Each structure stands twice: as C-alpha cells, then as structure tokens.
C-alpha cells in the first residue's frame, strides 16, 4: 500500500521521525489534550516519554479508517515503544537509509533509496522569484488566454459538430 500518513519521514538511528509530529505533539500539550512524563530506562539508559491523554477530542472518522486503525492496534498495540522502533527499523526504507548513513535522510516509504532534499536547491530559486516577479502585462497571461478561449469557442463547437456527424 502507498504511504497514507501524508507526513515526511526522516531517518534517525533511533527510528523514523517526523518533524511535523513534533509540532502536533507540542500543540496538543499546549492545548491540554496530552501530558508527557519523561523517564530514563534503567537498563538501556535511554530517555523515554509516556503520553497521557487528558482530554479526548471527538472526531468522526470513516468506517474504512476505523477498520484500518483497529487492525493496526490489533497487530501492534501491545508492543512497547522499543519494539515498535525495532520493527520500524527493519523496513526497507529504514534499512536503505541506515545503509547510506545519511543523517536526517528523507525516507521513501514506497521502499526505494532515500529521497533527495530539494530544500537547499529550491532556496536560491525562491529568492530569484521574489526579486523577479511577473509583470502585470506579461505576454501570455491568464486574461489573454481567457480571451483566446472565448474567441475560439464557436470554432471549437463547429469542429465538434462536424466530428460527431462523421
């Protein structure tokens, strides 16, 4: 199945990460929907967080999404965070990114090698576009195109009538 989260995932030695989810988590904490408790794993020495749901927002989900969520919870709901991380690190996108050891590599959830980061290459183009806006009388603008479409409307209709008669 194609990835359905709509999020950009990046490789990290501790498992796949999404910067967007960090923002969502912060927003939920500030809204008082969740509370985080931090602790240290006494055996591995890793920091761990437990998320407590304080307020359950009501939202309608489609039957299809509800079934998918139930299936995922049935398969993985009893696993610890460490087990989930180990499982995620066994996926093809994580193995590919790990093999290349590219810090913060964008994961291709379809299973290919890490995706290129276009941000640094797009920055100069965005700066150029800001310094060079299109002029109002740019040839081939939307108004010209609309006028041409209106002008040719009757000719298109006649050509379609002729084609339909054949």
N, C-alpha and C positions, 0 to 999 in steps of 0.2 A: 504494500500500500504506500502511496505517497505520504510524505510527512504532513501531518494535519495541524500542527500547533501554530503555524504562522509565525514562529519565532526564529530568530537567528541563533544558532547554537555554535559555541566555540569550544575547542579542545582545551582541556586543563588536565594536569596529572591527577587531579582528584575527581575527574569525571566531567561530562559535558556541562557547560554553563551557558546561561542566557543572561545578558546584561539587562534585558527588558524585565525578566522575572525579578531581578533585584529591585528595580523601580516599583514593580507591582507590590512586592513584599513591603517595601518602605511605605507606600501609600496605604496599604491595609493596616500597618502598625499605627500610622498617624491617624487613621480613621477609627481606631479602637476595635477593629474587627478581629485582629490576632494579637497575641502577646508571645514574644520569643524568650525562652530560657536558654542561657548558654551554660555548657558544662564541658569538662575535659574528660575524654575517655581514659580511665586509669591504666588501661593495658597498652593502648596504641599511642597515647599522648596527644591524640588529635582533638581539636575543639569540635564540639557538636552542639547543635541547636535543636530544641524541641519547640514546635509551633503549637500553641494552644488557641483554638477557635473560641472567641469570646462572644461574638455576635454572628449569627448565621443569616447572611443576606438571602432573601427569597428571589429566585430567578427561575424562569421557565426554560427548560431545555427540550429539544426534540426527543422523540422516542428513540430514534436511532442513536443519538449521542448518549442517552441514558443507558441503553443496552451496551454500548461500547465501554462506557465508564464502569459499569457493573462487571463486565468481562475482565477489564484490566485489574480492577480491585480483587476479583476472584483469583486471578493468576498471580498478582504481585503484592496484594495488600498486606500480607503477613511478613514480608521481607523487611529487614532493617535497612537503614539508610546506607550502611556499608555494603550490604548485599546488593542493593539496587545499584550502587555505584559500580561494584564489580561486574554486575550484569551489563550495565551500560557500556563499560569499558571493553566488553567482549564484542560489541557490534562492529561491523565492517567500517563505518565512518570513523569510529574512535580508534580502531586498530591502524587504519591508514594514517590518520593524523599523528598518532603516537609513533609510528614507524618513522615519520619525517621529522618528529620532534620540533614541530613549529608551534611556538607559544601562541596561544590565542587564535589558532588557525580556524577559519570558518568551516564548519562541518557540512559536508554534502550528505544529507540524510537519505538520499537515494542510493548511497553506498559507494560513491566514487571517491577520488582523492580530494583533499581539502580544496575549497574554493578560493579563488584569488580575492584579495581585499582590494576593492576598487576605490576606497575612500581617498587614499593618498593621491591617486591618479586623477580623481574627479575634482579635487580641491582647486587645482590651477584652472581647470575648465570653468568651474563655477565663478572663480574670481574674474576670469576673462568675460564671462557672460554678464556679470554685474557692471563691469566697466564699459561694455559694448551692447547696450540694449537695442532692440529692434526699433527703427524709426516708425512713426505713425503712418508714413506714406510708403512703407516697404512694398516694392512690387510683388504681386502675388499674394497680397494679404487676404484675409477672410472676406472682406467686403467685395473685392474683385472676384473671388471665387463664387460667392453667392450670386453676384450679377451675371456671371457667365452661366451658371446653372439655370437661372431664370430665363436667360436669353435663349438657351438651347432646349428648354423644356418641350416646346411644341415639336421641334425636330426629332427629339428622342421619342415622343409619343407617336409620331408618324412612322418612324423606323420600326417601332414595336408592332404597330398595326400591320405593316407590310410583312414582318416576320411571322406574325400569327396567321395571316391569310395564306402563307405558303404552306 
